[in-house]
Amino acid sequence: MSNAGTLGRRDFRNAGDEELIGCSTSQVLWTAASGDVTFGHDSTSDYPPPRFITCNVPGTLNCTGWAPGEAMVERVLVAGIPLHFRPMSITAAGSTAEIVLEW
């Protein structure tokens, strides 16, 4: 994957994780039907709130219930492959937001 500086590069070096080093600017949307997406918490992260998503089907990810000002996701796995992403802002608790993954 190439590096796209406008996306705000961030590295993840938590135990057992691959380092995410960047991505191209082409967008891929993913959707998670019930059961296809898992939300997780990684207590070893140094950037709160640490979260990750595993997604296995193409389309759009819609996430609900995030608190105002939270970074929605720290890392994204699509069919087991770590990707960078560009989350849209959440402005109110219980909002629904679309996560656009950068391939």
Secondary structure, 3 states (H helix, E strand, C coil): CCCCHHHCCCCCCCCCCCCCCCCCCCEECEECCCCCEEEEECCCCCCCCCEEEEECEECCEEEEEECCCCCCCCEEEECCEEEEEEECCCCCCCEEEEEEEEC
